[in-house]
Amino acid sequence: MAVPLAWKNLTADKQRLAMSTLGIAFAVLLMLMQLGFRNALVDSQVEIARQLNADLVMVSSAKFQLNRLEPFPRRRLYQALSVNGIVSASPVYMELPGAFWKNPRDRTTHRIRVLGVDPDEPVFLSPEIASQLRSLRRPDSLLVDARCRTHIGRALPGEYTELTRRAVRIAGEFSLGTDFLIDGTAITSENTFFNLFPDYRAADPQLSRVEIGLLRAAPRVALDDLRVTLNRLLPDDVTVLSRDKFIGMERDYWMNESPVGLVFNLGTVVGFIVGVVICSQILFTDLAEKMPQFATLKAIGYENRYLRGVVLRQASLLALFGFVPGVAVSWCLYRAVAGMTGLLMRLGLELAATVFVLTLAMCLVSGWLAVRKVLAADPADVF
Amino acid sequence: MRVPLAWRNIAHERGRAAIGIAGMTFAIVLIFLQLGFYGAIIIGSTQVYDQLAGDLVIVSREYSFIHSPRSFPKARLQQALGARDVLTVRPLYIGATTWRNPATGLKNSVMLIAFDPRRPVFSTPSINAHLTELRHSDTVLVDSDTREKYGPRSAGDTIELAGRRVHIADQYRLGTSFVELAMIVLSDQNFVRVLHGSLDDVAVGVIRLRTGADPAAAARELRSRLPADVEVWTREQFRAHEVRHVLLLTSTGMIFGSGVLVAVIVGMVILYQTISTQIMSKLSEYATLKAIGYTPLEIVRIVLGQALFLSLIAFLPGLGLGLLLYDGVQKSAFLPMVMPAGRIIGVLLLVVAMSIASGLLAYRKVHVANPADLF
């Protein structure tokens, strides 16, 4: 007999189902928000690194964090070019502590991050930035982040403002976002960068102070071998990393060293426990009421295994019911937070899958707790 | 007949009540936890400045917050000395550099706070006890909240700051932050040695006034006396500026703000859901009470009694667990998690209000229940 008992139990009382769905949905929302905040803070830190077009990345061996400047001499990039398999090496210059942006609206100044690149080289992966790089050939022009923090003042293309007391023209916008330390990012050409921050230019161009070197390899070259070769040949003041390692180092720092990981993981755990309790409560109430039915099933010969199956299926359905509206509401909240803060709130497949597994686990644990009562039911007692 | 029905309703089915109470407890823990994080951000934003021994501060007009102070010319301090009520004006320098663990070679960033040890600016005893040692060259104090990964950081250890070997005289405690995981206090002379900066670029000028002087009036006088490249603030204005900056203009503040909002909403929904489930499970008993002649008022009293009992029983373990979590987070993440009395009262009021509201909502069901239908 194929009566979908779990389904019928769950949908028998529509009003209770709505309440139960609401409870689970809130637990889902809670976990998604906490993990979303955590990922947003971590992802936002590495977003600029993810946008760079490189097979291998060269940084000073003193560099330990993306936004802590540790420049190296440009000569190292020329040296890397001499290695077989490397087809191009582009410098990225970066300034942070000394880059002051004047808000074009209220004339206040704010610290931003400025990147200097060669506008003729494919430095960025983002088509939005890549397609506008050529406009930077005109001196004193900038591309600015449209998702900068609102208080630093977004300047629109064509407008003029000041960067470190020099008049600059906004040539275009791109979409990047902010993080813990950075309220906004501007991209400019190498030449404009040197005019803004002369400290980075040396009389001998070989000694200009580069922050990040982007190395691109010929097709079908074994990148790991190439990296080992480069690290052997180049002096100790620089180190060559795979792109993943470069991004991973930054992620690890924020996830494991700073309090970010702990704080939001703790929030997620509390959300999970709240979910287990809500779900148990729903199932307990429901099963208590259906006790006569379950006892009858037992009396007519159904085994415990069957009854357990029904309850666990019911719990899984509940997880599914709560998950969908939970994700829907979270999606709206993600958009709102992203709009407010400029952080990257991504509701990706991986995160959704993680939270779905957590939700399912939450409901199954509660189902397991609740089913014991059913199994203990003695048909003779119930009537 | 004086049967304590509200209590008996709970005590009757202990298992079910226990689950309900556990749910409410964790909802309360959730609210406390998020409020704790939010509070830690606020406390963390001012913990260094709170220890300044001064009545007014001078900062650059372009001052943003402690991690991006901008500097102003030291000459402004001399100019400020001319004001009537000003007793002393002392410079505070703020910077950041690289801390190298000489044992492992690992590098991390560290925040530097500097002043002239002959003219101390902090009222912290653990700093002021070492003023003589701070005058030695390449000697520093390290915040005791500095993370373990920085390596040796006790009195007598040697570390490298921006490639320069310095000696740790002792530890002090002001507290580190969400972003800066290490902090060092040193003399202005050593600060210049490490950063190759100039003593002419001051981050904060700390002003002490003569006893009895009115800080607000003195600040007004200084503002009119000093050029427009600096701001003069009272302690309260300075605090308010830092808190406002971190809450409204940093992502951390906004994230924890929305964290609190979500926790309160979810917490309230869970409280409501639990209380109404608990009351609904006794619907037939309530209907019986109606049938045997209880007035609506008496039933409301029982329903509300049950709701209040449940929430008060849940509140105490919620508070206890909350305090335990605060302690754990404080110890492992070095965030200043404290539980002010106002927060306890506020959350308690929220819980009581929510339980009354949920009780009343649930009572409507009881009210329309027809005893004849239920059996």
HADDOCK unambig.tbl for C-alpha pairs under 7 A between the chains (distance, minus, plus):
assign (segid A and resid 23 and name CA) (segid B and resid 270 and name CA) 6.80 0.50 0.50
assign (segid A and resid 26 and name CA) (segid B and resid 266 and name CA) 6.09 0.50 0.50
assign (segid A and resid 37 and name CA) (segid B and resid 255 and name CA) 6.91 0.50 0.50
assign (segid A and resid 64 and name CA) (segid B and resid 107 and name CA) 6.39 0.50 0.50
assign (segid A and resid 64 and name CA) (segid B and resid 108 and name CA) 6.69 0.50 0.50
assign (segid A and resid 109 and name CA) (segid B and resid 62 and name CA) 6.24 0.50 0.50
assign (segid A and resid 179 and name CA) (segid B and resid 251 and name CA) 6.95 0.50 0.50
assign (segid A and resid 180 and name CA) (segid B and resid 251 and name CA) 6.42 0.50 0.50
assign (segid A and resid 258 and name CA) (segid B and resid 178 and name CA) 6.75 0.50 0.50
assign (segid A and resid 259 and name CA) (segid B and resid 178 and name CA) 6.42 0.50 0.50
assign (segid A and resid 259 and name CA) (segid B and resid 333 and name CA) 5.34 0.50 0.50
assign (segid A and resid 270 and name CA) (segid B and resid 30 and name CA) 6.37 0.50 0.50
assign (segid A and resid 274 and name CA) (segid B and resid 23 and name CA) 5.89 0.50 0.50
assign (segid A and resid 274 and name CA) (segid B and resid 26 and name CA) 5.66 0.50 0.50
assign (segid A and resid 274 and name CA) (segid B and resid 27 and name CA) 6.49 0.50 0.50
assign (segid A and resid 277 and name CA) (segid B and resid 19 and name CA) 6.41 0.50 0.50
assign (segid A and resid 277 and name CA) (segid B and resid 22 and name CA) 6.73 0.50 0.50
assign (segid A and resid 277 and name CA) (segid B and resid 23 and name CA) 5.08 0.50 0.50
assign (segid A and resid 278 and name CA) (segid B and resid 23 and name CA) 6.10 0.50 0.50
assign (segid A and resid 281 and name CA) (segid B and resid 19 and name CA) 6.24 0.50 0.50
assign (segid A and resid 281 and name CA) (segid B and resid 20 and name CA) 6.54 0.50 0.50
assign (segid A and resid 341 and name CA) (segid B and resid 251 and name CA) 5.71 0.50 0.50
assign (segid A and resid 341 and name CA) (segid B and resid 254 and name CA) 6.98 0.50 0.50
